[in-house]
Amino acid sequence: MAIHTSRTRNLRPAAGALLTLYLTTTAWAQDPAAAIDSYLNQETSAGRFSGSVLAARGGAIVLNKGYGLANAEHDVPNRPETKFRLGSITKQFAAVSILQLAEKGKLTLEDPVSKWMDGAPSAWERITIHHLLSHTSGIPGFTEFPEYRSTMMRKSRPEETLKRVTGKPLDFDPGTRWKYSNSGYTLLGFIVERASGMPWEDYVRKNIFDPAGMNDSGHDSDETVLKHRAAGYSGPPAGRRNAVFIDMTIPIGAGDLYSTVLDLYKWDRVLHTDKLLTAASRRKMWTPVLNGYAYGWQTADKPRRTVMHGGGINGFATSINRYPDDDAVVIVLANLENAPVGPVANNVTKLLFGEKIIRPEDRKEITLPASQLTAYAGEYEVTPTLTLSVTSDNGSLFVQLTGQPKLPVFAEAADRFFLRVADAQLTFRRDSAGAVNGVTLHQNGRETLARKKP
C-alpha cells in the first residue's frame, strides 16, 4: 500500500487505501439509476465531489452523468464527455502495452531492465520487467522524494526522470516484497518506447486507443488546446483553489493519460475481447503477484471478484472498478484531488447491485474513560513499510497511517471504533491476558490485521 493524500505526492492508487476518503451516504429502495443519481447529487451538494460517473451492468449503461463543475471560473458543468487526467489508471495501459510487445516477441517479462536501460545501476541487475509491473522491484518511487515538490513543474521525459532514482538504494531485494513505485512504471513507459521504436504517446494511440475506438483519450499536455478538458482543483469547498502545476512529461507511463468515462467504458468492453490482448495475456495481467496487485491492476475477491485501480494526480482523483463475474463496471473521474473516489465507487457499486449503503454518521458514539483509551495507543504494523499510529489525547483517540493526516476515531463499543470522515472501522484485539495486541481495519469489504509493535 502506497497511500498519499498530499497534493504534491501524486499518482496515488486508490486500491487498498485505508482511512483516507470521505463518505456520506444513506439508504435507498428505488431503481439503481435514480439511487445512484440521488447519492451523487448529495455528495456534490456537500462539496465532496465534482466529476463524471458511469455505471454499467450486463453491457448496458445504467448511469452516465456529470456532477459539479469542469471549470469553476466559467461555470462549465462536468458532462460525460469531459476529459479528466487519469493519474495511476494510466498504469493499466502501460501493462497492456508491455504485454502486447511481449506477444509480438519484442521483449519478455523476464528481461532484466538493464537490457533496455543503458547505465542501469548494478543493484538493478536482478530486476525484471515482471518486477516493475507488479511493484516488486524495490526501486523507490520518485514522487516520494523530498525534492519532488520543487521538480514536478519542470519538463522531464522518462530518461531524465529516472536519473533521479538511479543513485538511490533499493528499498528491498527484487521480488521479496511489494511497494507501490511510480518510478517502476515510468521505467515501463521508457521500455515501451525503446522496444516499439516510437514515443509512448504514439504507441498507446496506435495500439490501444485507436483499436478500442477511444477517440477522447491520450497523453495529456499543458501545451495542447484540448476541448472539454476539466480544470483540476484542491482544497475544501470554502477554500477551493487551482491545483499545483505538474508538467505531464514527468508521469509518462505512470500517470500521464487523460480520458472520459465513456472512453473508459469502451476500454472495459474491449477487455472482454481478444482485440488488444489474448486471453492468456489478460489472465496474466489480472493474476495477483503480491498484496493483491497484478500487472497495473489491484484485485479483490470480496464482496465480489474485482479488478480495479485508482489514481490521484494534482487536481484529480479517479477510480475504475470492474466486476468480471457480473459483467459490471463503475468508473469515477473527479476534478477534485481530495474527492472520495474510492468510497464513491464502492457505494455506486452497492446501489448498482441493489444494496443499501449506510452513513457513518448514523453510527452511535459512546464515551469510554480516558484510562481505557490509553491502552489502545501505540504503533501497529500493517505492512513492513506501513504503520498505523494510534494516539490518545485529552480523552479522544486518533489514528494516523504512514504519510497521511491524523484522524479522530469514535467508540461505538469497547474495543470498537469508527471514523466519521470515512466508511472505515477499527476493532482492537487482545491477547489471553487482556492486553491490546492488534487492530483490524474494516473498509471496502476488507479486513486488514495490524499487529501492535512491542
Sine and cosine of phi, psi and omega as CSV:
sin_phi,cos_phi,sin_psi,cos_psi,sin_omega,cos_omega
0.00,0.00,0.88,-0.47,0.15,-0.99
-0.89,-0.46,0.98,-0.21,-0.20,-0.98
-0.89,-0.46,0.87,-0.49,-0.05,-1.00
-0.82,-0.57,0.65,-0.76,0.09,-1.00
-0.89,-0.45,-0.27,0.96,0.01,-1.00
-0.93,0.36,0.62,-0.78,-0.02,-1.00
-0.94,0.34,-0.22,0.97,0.03,-1.00
-0.99,-0.13,-0.11,0.99,0.03,-1.00
-0.91,-0.41,1.00,0.06,-0.29,-0.96
-0.98,-0.18,-0.23,-0.97,-0.01,-1.00
0.85,0.52,0.57,0.82,-0.08,-1.00
-0.98,0.19,0.51,-0.86,0.08,-1.00
-1.00,0.01,0.64,-0.77,0.10,-0.99
-0.98,0.18,-0.45,0.89,-0.08,-1.00
-0.85,0.52,0.79,-0.62,0.03,-1.00
0.97,0.24,0.09,1.00,-0.07,-1.00
-0.94,0.34,0.89,-0.46,-0.04,-1.00
-0.96,-0.29,0.66,-0.75,0.18,-0.98
0.88,0.48,0.58,0.82,-0.09,-1.00
-0.82,-0.58,-0.29,0.96,-0.25,-0.97
-0.87,-0.49,0.59,-0.81,-0.06,-1.00
-1.00,0.10,0.49,-0.87,-0.06,-1.00
-0.46,-0.89,0.77,-0.64,0.17,-0.99
-0.68,-0.73,0.89,-0.46,-0.07,-1.00
-0.65,-0.76,0.13,-0.99,0.10,-1.00
-0.57,-0.82,-0.16,-0.99,-0.03,-1.00
-0.91,-0.42,0.65,-0.76,0.03,-1.00
-0.83,-0.56,0.45,-0.89,0.11,-0.99
-0.76,-0.65,0.88,0.47,-0.02,-1.00
-0.61,-0.79,-0.04,-1.00,-0.08,-1.00
-0.91,0.41,0.47,-0.88,-0.12,-0.99
-0.83,0.55,-0.69,0.72,-0.05,-1.00
-0.87,0.49,-0.72,0.70,-0.01,-1.00
-0.92,0.38,-0.62,0.78,0.00,-1.00
-0.91,0.41,-0.70,0.71,0.01,-1.00
-0.89,0.45,-0.71,0.71,-0.01,-1.00
-0.88,0.47,-0.68,0.73,0.02,-1.00
-0.89,0.46,-0.69,0.73,0.01,-1.00
-0.89,0.46,-0.74,0.68,-0.03,-1.00
-0.92,0.39,-0.56,0.83,0.08,-1.00
-0.90,0.43,-0.61,0.80,0.07,-1.00
-0.89,0.45,-0.73,0.69,-0.01,-1.00
-0.89,0.45,-0.61,0.79,0.01,-1.00
-0.94,0.34,-0.70,0.72,0.00,-1.00
-0.89,0.46,-0.54,0.84,0.01,-1.00
-0.98,0.19,-0.07,1.00,0.03,-1.00
0.99,0.14,0.17,0.99,-0.04,-1.00
-1.00,-0.02,-0.25,0.97,-0.08,-1.00
-0.63,-0.77,0.58,-0.82,0.14,-0.99
-0.44,-0.90,0.88,-0.47,-0.04,-1.00
0.22,-0.98,-0.37,-0.93,0.03,-1.00
-0.78,-0.63,0.55,-0.84,-0.06,-1.00
-0.70,-0.71,0.67,-0.74,0.13,-0.99
-0.76,-0.65,0.74,-0.67,0.09,-1.00
-0.78,-0.62,0.74,-0.67,-0.03,-1.00
-0.64,-0.77,0.45,-0.90,0.03,-1.00
-0.47,-0.88,0.69,-0.72,0.04,-1.00
0.89,0.45,0.52,0.85,0.02,-1.00
0.98,0.20,0.14,0.99,0.00,-1.00
-0.84,-0.54,0.72,-0.70,0.04,-1.00
-0.97,0.24,0.82,-0.57,0.01,-1.00
-1.00,-0.01,-0.66,0.75,0.04,-1.00
-0.56,-0.83,0.66,-0.75,0.02,-1.00
-0.50,-0.87,0.98,-0.18,-0.20,-0.98
-0.41,-0.91,0.45,-0.89,0.09,-1.00
-0.98,-0.21,0.47,-0.89,-0.02,-1.00
-0.68,-0.73,0.63,-0.78,0.01,-1.00
0.96,0.27,-0.33,-0.95,-0.16,-0.99
-0.92,-0.39,0.75,-0.67,0.13,-0.99
-0.96,0.27,-0.53,0.85,0.07,-1.00
-0.65,-0.76,0.95,-0.30,-0.08,-1.00
-0.95,0.30,-0.40,0.91,-0.02,-1.00
-0.97,0.24,-0.47,0.88,-0.01,-1.00
-0.91,-0.41,0.17,0.99,0.03,-1.00
0.82,0.57,0.67,0.74,0.05,-1.00
-1.00,-0.03,0.86,-0.52,-0.06,-1.00
-0.97,0.24,0.45,-0.89,0.18,-0.98
-0.94,0.33,0.62,-0.79,0.00,-1.00
-0.70,-0.72,0.16,-0.99,0.05,-1.00
-0.86,0.52,-0.46,0.89,-0.02,-1.00
-1.00,-0.01,0.04,1.00,0.02,-1.00
-0.91,0.41,0.67,-0.74,-0.02,-1.00
-0.99,-0.12,0.77,-0.64,-0.03,-1.00
-0.85,-0.53,0.55,-0.83,0.21,-0.98
-0.93,0.37,0.67,-0.74,-0.12,-0.99
-1.00,-0.02,-0.32,0.95,-0.11,-0.99
0.86,0.51,-0.70,-0.72,-0.17,-0.99
-0.96,0.26,-0.07,1.00,0.20,-0.98
-0.87,0.50,-0.40,0.92,0.10,-1.00
-0.79,0.62,-0.53,0.85,-0.12,-0.99
-0.88,0.48,-0.53,0.85,0.01,-1.00
-0.94,0.34,-0.47,0.88,0.08,-1.00
-0.96,0.29,-0.56,0.83,0.10,-0.99
-0.90,0.43,-0.65,0.76,0.01,-1.00
-0.90,0.44,-0.70,0.72,0.03,-1.00
-0.89,0.45,-0.65,0.76,0.01,-1.00
-0.86,0.50,-0.72,0.69,0.00,-1.00
-0.89,0.45,-0.69,0.72,-0.01,-1.00
-0.92,0.39,-0.58,0.81,0.10,-1.00
-0.88,0.48,-0.71,0.70,0.00,-1.00
-0.91,0.42,-0.54,0.84,0.08,-1.00
-0.92,0.39,-0.66,0.76,0.03,-1.00
-0.89,0.47,-0.53,0.85,-0.01,-1.00
-1.00,0.08,-0.01,1.00,0.01,-1.00
0.98,0.21,0.26,0.97,0.00,-1.00
-0.98,0.20,-0.39,0.92,0.02,-1.00
-0.34,-0.94,0.13,-0.99,0.15,-0.99
-0.79,-0.61,0.39,-0.92,0.00,-1.00
-0.94,0.33,-0.28,0.96,0.03,-1.00
-1.00,-0.02,-0.04,1.00,0.03,-1.00
-0.85,0.52,0.73,-0.68,0.15,-0.99
-0.94,0.35,0.56,-0.83,-0.03,-1.00
-0.90,0.44,-0.41,0.91,0.01,-1.00
-0.90,0.45,-0.37,0.93,0.05,-1.00
-0.91,0.41,-0.48,0.88,-0.10,-0.99
-0.94,-0.33,-0.20,0.98,-0.07,-1.00
-0.82,-0.57,0.94,-0.35,0.03,-1.00
-0.91,0.41,0.68,-0.73,0.05,-1.00
0.97,0.25,0.34,0.94,0.06,-1.00
-0.88,0.48,0.65,-0.76,-0.02,-1.00
-0.87,0.50,0.48,-0.88,0.01,-1.00
-0.87,0.49,-0.49,0.87,0.01,-1.00
-0.91,0.41,-0.28,0.96,-0.02,-1.00
-1.00,-0.07,0.09,1.00,-0.12,-0.99
-0.86,0.51,-0.53,0.85,-0.05,-1.00
-0.99,-0.10,0.09,1.00,0.02,-1.00
-1.00,0.09,0.78,-0.62,0.01,-1.00
-0.93,-0.36,0.17,-0.99,0.07,-1.00
-0.86,0.50,-0.61,0.79,0.07,-1.00
-0.83,0.56,-0.69,0.73,0.00,-1.00
-0.90,0.44,-0.63,0.78,0.03,-1.00
-0.90,0.43,-0.72,0.69,-0.04,-1.00
-0.88,0.48,-0.59,0.81,-0.12,-0.99
-0.99,-0.16,0.12,0.99,-0.03,-1.00
0.86,0.52,0.61,0.79,0.03,-1.00
-0.88,-0.48,0.35,0.94,-0.07,-1.00
-0.99,0.17,-0.48,0.88,-0.10,-0.99
1.00,0.07,-0.06,1.00,0.03,-1.00
-0.94,0.34,0.82,-0.58,-0.03,-1.00
-0.92,0.39,0.50,-0.86,0.00,-1.00
-0.99,0.15,0.80,-0.59,-0.06,-1.00
-0.92,0.40,-0.40,0.92,0.01,-1.00
-0.95,0.32,-0.17,0.98,0.01,-1.00
-1.00,-0.08,-0.11,0.99,-0.02,-1.00
-0.96,0.28,0.59,-0.80,0.01,-1.00
-0.84,0.54,-0.55,0.83,-0.06,-1.00
-0.98,0.21,-0.13,0.99,-0.06,-1.00
-0.86,0.50,-0.59,0.81,-0.01,-1.00
-0.83,0.56,-0.58,0.81,-0.05,-1.00
-1.00,-0.05,-0.17,0.99,-0.04,-1.00
-0.96,-0.29,-0.24,0.97,-0.12,-0.99
-0.94,0.33,-0.18,0.98,0.00,-1.00
-1.00,-0.03,-0.08,1.00,-0.06,-1.00
-0.99,-0.17,0.66,-0.75,0.04,-1.00
-0.86,0.51,0.72,-0.70,-0.07,-1.00
-0.34,-0.94,0.97,-0.24,0.09,-1.00
-0.93,0.36,0.25,-0.97,-0.09,-1.00
-0.78,0.62,-0.67,0.74,-0.05,-1.00
-0.89,0.45,-0.50,0.87,0.05,-1.00
-0.98,0.19,-0.68,0.73,0.00,-1.00
-0.87,0.50,-0.65,0.76,-0.06,-1.00
-0.92,0.39,-0.38,0.93,0.05,-1.00
-0.89,0.45,-0.41,0.91,0.02,-1.00
-0.96,0.28,-0.24,0.97,-0.11,-0.99
-0.95,-0.30,-0.50,0.87,-0.18,-0.98
-0.89,0.45,-0.41,0.91,0.01,-1.00
-1.00,0.02,-0.02,1.00,-0.03,-1.00
-1.00,-0.03,0.54,-0.84,0.07,-1.00
-0.94,0.33,0.45,-0.89,0.08,-1.00
-0.92,0.39,0.52,-0.86,0.05,-1.00
-0.96,0.28,-0.43,0.91,0.03,-1.00
-0.21,-0.98,0.21,-0.98,0.04,-1.00
-0.92,0.40,0.68,-0.73,-0.04,-1.00
-0.80,0.60,0.73,-0.68,0.07,-1.00
1.00,0.08,-0.10,0.99,-0.08,-1.00
-1.00,-0.03,-0.40,0.91,-0.03,-1.00
-0.57,-0.82,0.07,-1.00,0.02,-1.00
-0.85,-0.53,0.75,-0.67,0.14,-0.99
-0.45,-0.89,0.80,-0.60,-0.04,-1.00
-0.87,0.50,0.77,-0.64,-0.07,-1.00
-0.64,-0.77,0.93,-0.36,0.10,-0.99
-0.92,0.40,-0.47,0.89,0.04,-1.00
-0.86,0.51,-0.66,0.75,-0.02,-1.00
-0.87,0.49,-0.64,0.77,-0.02,-1.00
-0.99,0.17,-0.47,0.88,0.16,-0.99
-0.90,0.44,-0.63,0.78,0.07,-1.00
-0.90,0.43,-0.60,0.80,0.07,-1.00
-0.90,0.44,-0.66,0.75,0.07,-1.00
-0.86,0.50,-0.63,0.78,0.05,-1.00
-0.91,0.42,-0.66,0.75,0.01,-1.00
-0.91,0.42,-0.62,0.79,0.08,-1.00
-0.85,0.53,-0.68,0.73,0.00,-1.00
-0.90,0.43,-0.70,0.72,-0.04,-1.00
-0.92,0.38,-0.69,0.72,-0.09,-1.00
-0.96,0.28,-0.52,0.85,-0.05,-1.00
-1.00,-0.05,-0.38,0.93,-0.03,-1.00
0.98,0.22,0.30,0.95,0.03,-1.00
-0.64,-0.77,0.40,-0.92,0.03,-1.00
-0.85,0.52,0.51,-0.86,0.00,-1.00
-0.76,0.65,-0.76,0.65,-0.10,-1.00
-0.90,0.43,-0.54,0.84,0.05,-1.00
-0.96,0.29,-0.61,0.79,-0.01,-1.00
-0.89,0.47,-0.77,0.64,-0.06,-1.00
-0.91,0.40,-0.54,0.84,0.06,-1.00
-0.90,0.44,-0.76,0.65,-0.11,-0.99
-0.96,0.28,-0.59,0.81,-0.18,-0.98
-0.97,-0.25,-0.20,0.98,0.02,-1.00
-0.80,-0.60,-0.87,0.50,-0.13,-0.99
-0.90,0.43,-0.74,0.67,-0.02,-1.00
-0.90,0.44,-0.75,0.66,0.03,-1.00
-0.88,0.48,-0.52,0.86,-0.02,-1.00
-1.00,0.07,-0.08,1.00,-0.03,-1.00
0.96,0.29,0.41,0.91,-0.03,-1.00
-1.00,0.00,0.98,0.20,-0.11,-0.99
-0.99,0.17,-0.17,0.99,-0.02,-1.00
-0.93,-0.38,0.52,0.85,-0.01,-1.00
-0.76,-0.65,0.43,-0.90,0.05,-1.00
0.15,-0.99,-0.05,-1.00,0.11,-0.99
-0.96,0.27,0.80,-0.61,-0.02,-1.00
-0.98,0.18,0.59,-0.81,0.05,-1.00
-0.57,-0.82,0.72,-0.70,0.01,-1.00
-0.94,0.33,-0.28,0.96,-0.02,-1.00
-1.00,0.08,-0.29,0.96,-0.06,-1.00
-1.00,0.07,0.69,-0.72,0.16,-0.99
-0.99,0.12,0.95,-0.31,-0.14,-0.99
-0.90,-0.43,0.91,-0.41,-0.01,-1.00
-0.91,0.42,0.61,-0.79,0.05,-1.00
0.91,0.42,0.42,0.91,0.05,-1.00
-0.98,0.22,0.76,-0.65,0.08,-1.00
-0.98,0.18,0.61,-0.80,0.18,-0.98
-0.99,0.12,0.54,-0.84,-0.03,-1.00
-0.98,-0.18,0.64,-0.77,-0.08,-1.00
-0.76,-0.65,0.33,-0.95,0.07,-1.00
-0.63,-0.77,0.17,-0.99,0.07,-1.00
1.00,-0.03,0.23,-0.97,0.01,-1.00
-0.95,0.30,0.25,-0.97,-0.04,-1.00
-0.80,0.60,-0.65,0.76,-0.06,-1.00
-0.97,0.24,-0.30,0.95,-0.03,-1.00
-0.77,-0.64,0.56,0.83,-0.06,-1.00
-0.88,0.47,0.62,-0.78,-0.04,-1.00
-0.57,-0.82,0.29,-0.96,0.08,-1.00
-0.91,0.41,0.64,-0.77,-0.04,-1.00
-0.92,0.38,0.42,-0.91,0.06,-1.00
-0.90,0.44,0.62,-0.78,-0.06,-1.00
-0.94,0.35,0.61,-0.79,0.19,-0.98
-0.69,-0.72,0.72,-0.69,0.08,-1.00
-0.97,0.24,0.80,-0.59,-0.16,-0.99
-0.98,0.20,0.03,1.00,0.18,-0.98
-0.96,0.27,-0.39,0.92,-0.09,-1.00
-0.92,0.40,-0.74,0.68,-0.08,-1.00
-1.00,0.00,0.42,0.91,0.00,-1.00
-0.80,0.60,0.77,-0.64,-0.02,-1.00
1.00,0.10,-0.40,0.92,-0.06,-1.00
-0.94,-0.35,-0.44,0.90,-0.07,-1.00
-0.11,-0.99,0.45,0.89,-0.17,-0.99
-1.00,-0.09,-0.13,0.99,-0.16,-0.99
-1.00,0.05,0.36,-0.93,0.16,-0.99
-0.83,-0.55,0.35,-0.94,0.05,-1.00
-0.24,-0.97,-0.09,-1.00,0.07,-1.00
-0.83,-0.56,0.25,-0.97,0.05,-1.00
-0.90,0.44,-0.57,0.82,0.00,-1.00
-0.93,0.37,-0.66,0.75,0.05,-1.00
-0.92,0.39,-0.61,0.79,0.03,-1.00
-0.94,0.35,-0.43,0.90,0.13,-0.99
-0.93,0.36,-0.62,0.78,0.11,-0.99
-0.88,0.48,-0.63,0.78,0.06,-1.00
-0.86,0.51,-0.73,0.68,0.04,-1.00
-0.85,0.53,-0.72,0.70,-0.08,-1.00
-0.92,0.38,-0.64,0.77,-0.04,-1.00
-0.94,0.34,-0.41,0.91,0.04,-1.00
-0.96,0.28,-0.12,0.99,0.14,-0.99
-1.00,0.06,-0.04,1.00,-0.09,-1.00
-0.85,-0.53,0.05,-1.00,0.05,-1.00
-1.00,-0.07,0.23,0.97,-0.14,-0.99
-0.90,0.43,-0.62,0.78,-0.03,-1.00
-0.98,-0.22,-0.61,0.80,-0.03,-1.00
-0.64,-0.77,0.47,-0.88,0.12,-0.99
-0.94,0.34,0.28,-0.96,0.03,-1.00
-0.87,0.50,-0.60,0.80,0.00,-1.00
-0.91,0.42,-0.67,0.74,0.01,-1.00
-0.93,0.37,-0.59,0.81,0.03,-1.00
-0.92,0.39,-0.63,0.77,0.06,-1.00
-0.88,0.48,-0.68,0.73,0.02,-1.00
-0.88,0.47,-0.65,0.76,-0.03,-1.00
-0.90,0.44,-0.51,0.86,-0.06,-1.00
-0.97,-0.24,0.17,0.99,0.04,-1.00
-1.00,-0.02,0.89,-0.46,-0.07,-1.00
-0.91,0.42,0.57,-0.82,0.02,-1.00
-0.97,-0.24,-0.88,0.48,0.09,-1.00
-0.60,-0.80,0.53,-0.85,0.07,-1.00
0.85,0.52,0.46,0.89,0.01,-1.00
0.97,0.26,0.09,1.00,-0.04,-1.00
-0.99,-0.11,0.72,-0.70,0.02,-1.00
-0.97,-0.24,-0.85,-0.53,0.08,-1.00
-0.92,-0.40,0.99,-0.13,0.02,-1.00
0.97,0.26,0.11,0.99,0.01,-1.00
-0.66,-0.75,0.60,-0.80,0.18,-0.98
-1.00,-0.09,0.58,-0.82,-0.02,-1.00
-0.86,-0.52,0.43,-0.90,0.06,-1.00
-0.47,-0.88,0.47,-0.88,0.03,-1.00
-0.95,-0.30,-0.31,0.95,-0.04,-1.00
-0.83,-0.56,0.53,-0.85,-0.08,1.00
-0.96,0.27,-0.20,0.98,0.14,-0.99
-0.55,-0.83,0.41,-0.91,-0.05,-1.00
-0.87,0.49,0.78,-0.63,-0.12,-0.99
-0.67,-0.74,0.66,-0.76,0.28,-0.96
-0.87,-0.49,0.76,-0.64,-0.21,-0.98
-0.45,-0.89,0.21,-0.98,0.18,-0.98
-0.28,-0.96,0.45,-0.89,0.08,-1.00
-0.81,-0.58,0.12,-0.99,0.02,-1.00
-0.49,-0.87,0.44,-0.90,0.11,-0.99
-0.55,-0.83,0.82,-0.57,0.06,-1.00
-0.59,-0.81,0.40,-0.91,-0.13,-0.99
-0.62,0.79,0.92,-0.38,0.06,-1.00
1.00,0.00,-0.09,1.00,-0.10,-0.99
-0.65,-0.76,0.52,-0.85,0.11,-0.99
-0.65,-0.76,0.68,-0.73,-0.15,-0.99
-0.63,-0.78,0.34,-0.94,0.04,-1.00
-0.36,-0.93,0.67,-0.74,0.19,-0.98
-0.75,-0.66,0.84,-0.54,0.02,-1.00
-0.87,-0.49,0.87,-0.50,0.03,-1.00
-0.94,-0.35,0.66,-0.75,-0.03,-1.00
-0.85,-0.53,1.00,0.07,-0.17,-0.99
-0.86,0.52,-0.63,0.78,-0.05,-1.00
-0.93,0.36,-0.36,0.93,-0.05,-1.00
-0.95,-0.32,0.03,1.00,-0.08,-1.00
0.74,0.68,0.80,0.60,-0.03,-1.00
-0.75,-0.67,0.42,-0.91,0.03,-1.00
-0.51,-0.86,0.59,-0.80,0.09,-1.00
-0.79,-0.62,0.83,-0.56,-0.05,-1.00
-0.86,-0.52,0.82,-0.57,-0.01,-1.00
-0.80,-0.60,0.88,-0.47,0.04,-1.00
-0.85,-0.53,0.85,-0.53,-0.06,-1.00
-0.84,-0.54,0.63,-0.78,0.10,-1.00
-0.98,-0.21,0.65,0.76,0.07,-1.00
-0.65,-0.76,0.91,-0.41,-0.22,-0.98
-0.93,0.36,-0.36,0.93,0.06,-1.00
-0.98,-0.18,0.28,0.96,0.05,-1.00
-0.90,0.43,0.61,-0.80,-0.05,-1.00
-0.99,0.13,0.90,0.44,-0.14,-0.99
-0.90,0.43,-0.54,0.84,0.03,-1.00
-0.89,0.45,-0.85,0.53,0.07,-1.00
-0.88,0.48,-0.59,0.81,0.05,-1.00
-0.87,0.49,-0.73,0.68,0.02,-1.00
-0.88,0.47,-0.66,0.75,0.00,-1.00
-0.92,0.40,-0.63,0.78,0.00,-1.00
-0.96,0.28,-0.61,0.80,0.11,-0.99
-0.87,0.49,-0.64,0.77,0.04,-1.00
-0.87,0.49,-0.73,0.68,0.01,-1.00
-0.85,0.52,-0.70,0.71,-0.01,-1.00
-0.93,0.38,-0.57,0.82,0.06,-1.00
-0.87,0.49,-0.57,0.82,0.00,-1.00
-1.00,-0.08,0.22,0.98,0.07,-1.00
0.97,0.25,0.34,0.94,0.00,-1.00
-1.00,-0.08,0.28,-0.96,0.01,-1.00
-1.00,-0.05,0.46,-0.89,0.11,-0.99
-0.80,-0.60,0.61,-0.79,-0.13,-0.99
-0.86,-0.51,0.68,-0.74,-0.01,-1.00
-0.96,0.28,0.67,-0.74,0.09,-1.00
-0.86,0.51,-0.53,0.85,-0.02,-1.00
-0.94,0.35,-0.19,0.98,0.07,-1.00
-0.98,0.19,-0.23,0.97,0.05,-1.00
-0.95,0.33,0.56,-0.83,-0.08,-1.00
-0.99,-0.12,0.82,-0.57,0.00,-1.00
-1.00,0.05,0.64,-0.77,0.13,-0.99
-0.88,-0.48,0.26,-0.97,0.01,-1.00
-0.97,-0.24,0.80,-0.61,0.09,-1.00
-0.94,-0.33,0.54,-0.84,0.01,-1.00
-0.89,0.46,0.54,-0.84,-0.02,-1.00
-0.84,0.54,-0.57,0.82,-0.01,-1.00
-0.90,0.45,-0.53,0.85,0.02,-1.00
-0.97,0.26,-0.56,0.83,-0.01,-1.00
-0.90,0.43,-0.56,0.83,-0.03,-1.00
-0.90,0.44,-0.40,0.92,0.00,-1.00
-0.93,0.37,-0.39,0.92,-0.01,-1.00
-1.00,0.08,-0.30,0.95,-0.08,-1.00
-0.89,0.45,0.61,-0.80,0.03,-1.00
0.48,-0.88,-0.08,-1.00,0.01,-1.00
-0.95,-0.30,0.77,-0.64,-0.03,-1.00
-0.87,-0.49,0.82,-0.58,-0.06,-1.00
-1.00,0.07,0.92,-0.39,0.07,-1.00
-0.99,0.15,-0.78,0.62,0.13,-0.99
-0.66,-0.75,0.15,-0.99,0.01,-1.00
-0.84,0.54,-0.39,0.92,-0.02,-1.00
-0.93,-0.38,0.13,0.99,-0.08,-1.00
-0.71,-0.71,0.86,-0.51,-0.06,-1.00
-0.84,-0.55,0.65,-0.76,0.13,-0.99
-0.97,-0.23,0.90,-0.43,0.03,-1.00
-1.00,-0.09,0.77,-0.64,0.02,-1.00
-0.89,-0.46,0.82,-0.58,-0.02,-1.00
-0.78,-0.63,0.54,-0.84,0.07,-1.00
-0.93,-0.36,0.79,-0.62,-0.07,-1.00
-0.57,-0.82,0.90,-0.44,0.12,-0.99
0.85,0.53,0.63,0.77,0.03,-1.00
0.99,0.15,0.20,0.98,0.03,-1.00
-0.80,-0.60,0.43,-0.90,0.00,-1.00
-0.92,-0.39,0.64,-0.76,-0.03,-1.00
-0.75,-0.66,0.51,-0.86,0.09,-1.00
-0.81,-0.59,0.52,-0.86,0.03,-1.00
-0.55,-0.84,0.88,-0.48,0.05,-1.00
-1.00,0.04,0.54,-0.84,-0.05,-1.00
-0.72,0.69,0.82,-0.57,0.06,-1.00
0.98,0.17,0.17,0.99,-0.07,-1.00
-0.79,-0.62,0.25,-0.97,-0.02,-1.00
-0.93,0.37,0.34,-0.94,0.09,-1.00
-0.98,0.20,0.73,-0.68,-0.07,-1.00
-0.82,-0.58,0.65,-0.76,0.05,-1.00
-0.97,0.23,0.56,-0.83,0.12,-0.99
-0.82,-0.57,0.40,-0.92,-0.15,-0.99
-0.78,-0.63,0.67,-0.75,-0.05,-1.00
-0.98,0.22,0.68,-0.73,0.18,-0.98
-0.88,-0.47,-0.17,0.99,0.10,-0.99
-0.19,-0.98,0.21,-0.98,0.08,-1.00
-0.86,0.51,0.80,-0.61,0.01,-1.00
0.97,0.26,0.02,1.00,-0.01,-1.00
-0.84,-0.55,0.80,-0.61,-0.06,-1.00
-0.73,-0.68,0.33,-0.95,0.04,-1.00
-0.64,-0.77,0.35,-0.94,0.10,-1.00
-0.98,-0.18,0.56,-0.83,0.09,-1.00
-1.00,0.02,-0.44,0.90,-0.05,-1.00
-1.00,-0.04,-0.01,1.00,-0.01,-1.00
-0.49,-0.87,0.51,-0.86,0.07,-1.00
-0.99,0.14,0.95,0.31,-0.06,-1.00
-0.58,-0.82,0.57,-0.82,0.00,-1.00
-0.72,-0.69,0.34,-0.94,0.03,-1.00
-0.78,-0.63,0.69,-0.72,0.12,-0.99
-0.86,-0.52,0.92,-0.40,0.02,-1.00
-0.98,0.20,0.61,-0.79,-0.04,-1.00
-0.93,-0.37,0.48,-0.88,-0.04,-1.00
-0.80,-0.60,0.45,-0.89,0.06,-1.00
-1.00,0.08,-0.06,-1.00,-0.07,-1.00
-0.90,0.44,-0.35,0.94,0.02,-1.00
-1.00,-0.01,-0.04,1.00,0.03,-1.00
1.00,-0.03,0.05,1.00,0.01,-1.00
-0.99,0.11,0.64,-0.77,0.03,-1.00
-0.92,0.39,0.83,-0.56,-0.04,-1.00
-0.78,-0.63,0.09,1.00,0.01,-1.00
-0.05,-1.00,0.14,-0.99,0.06,-1.00
-0.56,-0.83,0.62,-0.79,0.09,-1.00
-0.96,-0.28,0.80,-0.60,0.06,-1.00
-1.00,-0.07,0.80,-0.60,0.00,-1.00
-0.93,-0.37,0.88,-0.47,0.07,-1.00
-0.30,-0.95,0.61,-0.79,0.07,-1.00
0.82,0.57,0.57,0.82,0.01,-1.00
0.98,0.22,0.13,0.99,-0.03,-1.00
-0.93,-0.38,0.44,-0.90,0.11,-0.99
-0.82,-0.58,0.83,-0.56,-0.01,-1.00
-0.85,-0.53,0.87,-0.49,-0.02,-1.00
-1.00,0.02,0.76,-0.65,0.09,-1.00
-0.86,-0.51,0.80,-0.60,-0.05,-1.00
-1.00,-0.02,0.62,-0.79,-0.02,-1.00
-0.96,0.28,0.74,-0.67,0.03,-1.00
-0.97,0.25,0.55,-0.84,0.01,-1.00
-0.87,0.50,0.00,0.00,0.00,0.00
